[in-house]
C-alpha cells in the first residue's frame, strides 16, 4: 500500500518525492510506504482548509451531521478491511481491531454527528433590562495529531467533533500507523464531504507535526501522544495564545481492596494491563493489592498471564500481538532489565523473546511481564513504559493505597476494585487523575469529558466538552 497525502479532496504525492517504509511489526518487514511530508505539504493543507472554512462553517448542522453519519456507515461497510489494515500497521490482534477499535471509531463519528444536532446555546435575563444570548462559533482550521496505538479510534475522536462544529481540519496520523487514516480519506468524497474540509498529511513529527502546530493560520490544536512532545507543543503555542488540548502519558494504578470480587478483578485487571500489548494510555501498569489478598491475587494473575496466546496478530486466536516497532521493543526490554537492577523479581515474563514461528519469526514480540518487590519511587514505577510490563505492590490501608497511586508525575486514570460504595467514592475523590473506573475498566460514555492532570494532560475533550473546545463563545446582549 502506498499512502499519499489527502489535500483539498485530492490524493497528493509528497512535494519532496520521498516516502518512508511502512513496517509490519509482526514480521519486521516492509509492506508499504507512506508519504514523507514537510512544511510545504503542511502549508498546502492548511491553505486548503482555510479556503474550505467559510463554506463548511455555514453548512447547515443537519448536512454536516449527515456527512459524518454517512462516513461512519462507509467505514462500517468495510470494517474487515479497516481491521486488517490496523492489525498489520500496529501489530495488535485483529480480533481487538475488529471488535473494539474500529467499532469505537465508527461510534465516535455517529455520536458527534448526532450530538451537534442537540447542542444548544444559553440565554440569561439580566434584571429585566437585557437578554444575554451565548452563541458558539467554530474556530477555524484545527490541527489534529493522533498517536500510533489506537490510530483510527483516536483520529476520529478528534475529527468528529471538530468537523461537526463547523471547523475544517488538517490531520496528522502517526507515520508508524498511517493505513487506517488513509483508508478513511478514500471515503470522504463518497460521504459527501467538500474538498478541503478534512486534509491529512503524513510524515515525521518534526517535519509535519511541528510546522502544523506553528502555522500562523492554525489556532486550535488537539494532540494525543507522548508527554515530551506535548510539552514541546505547549511551549510553541503559548506565545501565540493558541487553544490546545493535550492528552499525554499515564502511569495508572489498579487498586484491589480486600473486599473485591477477586476473580473479576484478576480478569479485568489483566485486560487493563495487557490489552494492545500494554500500549494504551489508560492501561493499568501499577497494580496495588491489599496485603490480605495479595498472594491470592498475584497467583491467579500470573496463571492467567502465562496462558496468554502470543502470535500472529492476523490469527483470531492470538491474545498478544507485536509491539509497534523495533525501537519500542528495545525500550521495553531495557525497562524489564532495569526492573531487575532495581531489585524487582520477575514472576512472569522477562527479557527473553517469546517463541513465535512462521511469518512472524522476526516480529517485535514481548512476553507479558509481571514484576514484584519494587519500591514505588523507582524508575520502573515512575516512568511510562507503554508495553506489557506491570508491577504488583501490596498495601495495608486505604490511605497508603491512595498515596501509592498518586505518587507519580502522571494523573490520567485509575481503577478501583471494592464492594464498598462509600470506600469507592472516597478513594476515587482522593485520586489525582482525570478518570476513575470502579469495578470496571475502559467502560466509556461519549458524553463525559476525558483528560488528565499533572503530566498526563491539559484540557479535556469528549461529549459536550469537545463541542465546546472546538468553538468560541460569543455573548450577544440585547437591551429590552
BELQUIBEL-V428916 format. One record per backbone hydrogen bond with DSSP energy under -1.0 kcal/mol. CO is the residue of the C=O (numbers start at 0). NH is the residue of the N-H. E is the energy in kcal/mol with one decimal. If there is no record, write none. Layout:
CO;NH;E, CO;NH;E
//
This chain:
0;32;-2.2, 2;34;-2.2, 4;11;-2.1, 5;199;-2.7, 6;9;-1.7, 9;6;-2.5, 11;4;-2.0, 13;16;-1.6, 17;35;-2.4, 19;33;-2.7, 21;30;-2.7, 23;26;-1.4, 23;27;-2.7, 24;363;-2.4, 28;23;-2.8, 31;21;-2.8, 32;2;-3.0, 33;19;-3.6, 34;36;-1.0, 37;41;-2.0, 38;42;-2.6, 39;43;-2.0, 40;44;-2.1, 41;45;-2.7, 42;46;-2.5, 43;47;-1.9, 44;48;-2.3, 45;49;-2.5, 46;50;-2.2, 47;51;-1.8, 48;52;-1.2, 51;55;-2.5, 52;56;-3.0, 53;57;-1.0, 55;58;-1.1, 59;63;-2.1, 60;64;-2.7, 61;65;-1.9, 62;66;-2.2, 63;67;-2.1, 64;68;-2.2, 65;69;-2.4, 66;70;-2.3, 67;71;-2.0, 68;72;-2.0, 69;73;-2.3, 70;74;-2.0, 71;75;-2.3, 72;76;-2.1, 75;78;-1.5, 77;81;-2.2, 78;82;-2.9, 79;83;-2.3, 80;84;-2.1, 81;85;-2.5, 82;86;-2.4, 83;87;-2.5, 84;88;-2.1, 85;89;-2.7, 86;90;-2.3, 90;321;-1.7, 92;96;-1.7, 93;97;-2.9, 94;98;-2.2, 95;99;-2.2, 95;100;-1.6, 96;101;-2.3, 99;103;-2.4, 100;104;-1.8, 101;105;-2.3, 102;106;-2.3, 103;107;-2.1, 104;108;-1.7, 105;109;-2.2, 106;110;-3.0, 107;111;-2.1, 108;112;-1.9, 109;113;-1.7, 110;114;-3.0, 111;115;-1.7, 114;117;-1.5, 121;133;-3.1, 123;131;-3.2, 125;128;-2.9, 125;129;-1.1, 128;479;-3.1, 129;125;-3.2, 130;477;-2.9, 131;123;-2.7, 132;475;-3.2, 134;473;-2.7, 136;471;-2.9, 139;167;-1.9, 140;218;-1.0, 141;169;-2.6, 142;221;-2.7, 143;171;-3.0, 144;223;-1.8, 149;153;-2.6, 151;155;-2.7, 152;156;-1.2, 154;158;-2.6, 155;159;-2.3, 157;161;-1.6, 158;162;-2.8, 159;163;-2.3, 160;164;-1.6, 161;166;-2.0, 162;165;-1.6, 167;141;-2.4, 168;198;-1.8, 169;143;-2.3, 170;200;-2.4, 171;145;-1.6, 177;181;-2.0, 178;182;-2.6, 179;183;-2.3, 180;184;-2.0, 181;185;-1.3, 183;186;-1.7, 186;190;-1.9, 187;192;-2.3, 188;191;-1.2, 193;196;-1.6, 196;168;-2.7, 198;170;-3.7, 199;5;-2.8, 201;36;-1.5, 203;207;-2.0, 204;209;-2.9, 207;211;-1.9, 208;212;-2.5, 209;213;-2.0, 214;217;-1.8, 218;242;-2.5, 219;142;-3.0, 220;244;-2.3, 221;144;-2.8, 222;246;-2.7, 225;229;-2.2, 226;230;-2.4, 227;231;-1.8, 228;232;-2.3, 229;233;-2.5, 230;234;-2.1, 231;235;-1.8, 232;236;-2.6, 233;237;-1.7, 236;241;-1.7, 237;240;-1.4, 242;220;-2.7, 244;222;-2.7, 245;457;-2.2, 246;224;-2.1, 251;285;-2.1, 252;414;-2.3, 253;287;-3.1, 254;416;-2.5, 255;289;-2.5, 256;259;-1.7, 259;261;-1.2, 260;264;-2.8, 261;265;-3.0, 262;266;-2.3, 263;267;-2.6, 264;268;-2.5, 265;269;-2.3, 266;270;-1.4, 267;271;-2.8, 268;272;-1.6, 269;273;-2.3, 270;274;-2.1, 271;283;-1.4, 273;276;-1.5, 274;277;-1.4, 275;278;-1.7, 279;282;-2.3, 282;284;-1.1, 284;390;-2.0, 285;253;-2.7, 286;392;-2.7, 287;255;-3.3, 288;394;-1.7, 289;292;-1.9, 292;296;-2.7, 293;297;-2.8, 294;298;-2.4, 295;299;-2.0, 296;300;-2.6, 297;301;-2.6, 298;302;-2.0, 299;303;-1.9, 300;304;-2.7, 301;305;-2.5, 304;307;-1.5, 308;318;-2.5, 308;319;-2.6, 311;314;-2.0, 312;93;-3.4, 314;317;-2.0, 319;310;-2.1, 324;328;-2.1, 325;329;-2.3, 326;330;-1.9, 327;331;-2.3, 328;332;-2.3, 329;333;-2.1, 330;334;-1.8, 331;335;-2.1, 332;336;-2.3, 333;337;-2.4, 334;338;-2.2, 335;339;-1.3, 336;340;-2.3, 337;341;-2.4, 338;343;-2.8, 339;342;-1.7, 344;371;-2.4, 347;369;-2.0, 353;355;-1.1, 356;359;-1.1, 357;360;-1.6, 359;362;-1.9, 362;364;-1.2, 363;322;-3.1, 368;389;-2.3, 369;346;-2.2, 369;347;-1.2, 370;391;-2.4, 371;344;-2.7, 374;377;-1.7, 378;381;-1.1, 378;382;-2.9, 386;388;-2.4, 387;368;-3.0, 389;370;-2.6, 390;286;-3.2, 392;288;-2.5, 394;290;-2.6, 396;400;-2.2, 397;401;-2.4, 398;402;-2.5, 399;403;-2.7, 400;404;-2.6, 401;405;-2.3, 403;406;-1.1, 405;407;-1.3, 408;454;-2.5, 410;452;-2.3, 411;434;-1.4, 413;436;-2.7, 414;254;-3.2, 415;438;-3.4, 416;256;-2.5, 419;423;-2.6, 420;424;-2.1, 421;425;-2.5, 422;426;-3.0, 423;427;-2.3, 424;428;-2.4, 425;429;-1.4, 426;430;-1.4, 430;432;-1.3, 434;413;-1.4, 436;415;-2.9, 444;447;-2.1, 449;460;-2.7, 452;455;-2.4, 455;247;-3.4, 457;245;-2.8, 460;449;-4.5, 461;464;-1.1, 462;466;-1.7, 463;467;-2.4, 464;468;-2.5, 465;469;-1.9, 467;470;-1.5, 469;138;-1.2, 471;136;-2.7, 473;134;-3.2, 475;132;-2.9, 477;130;-2.5
//
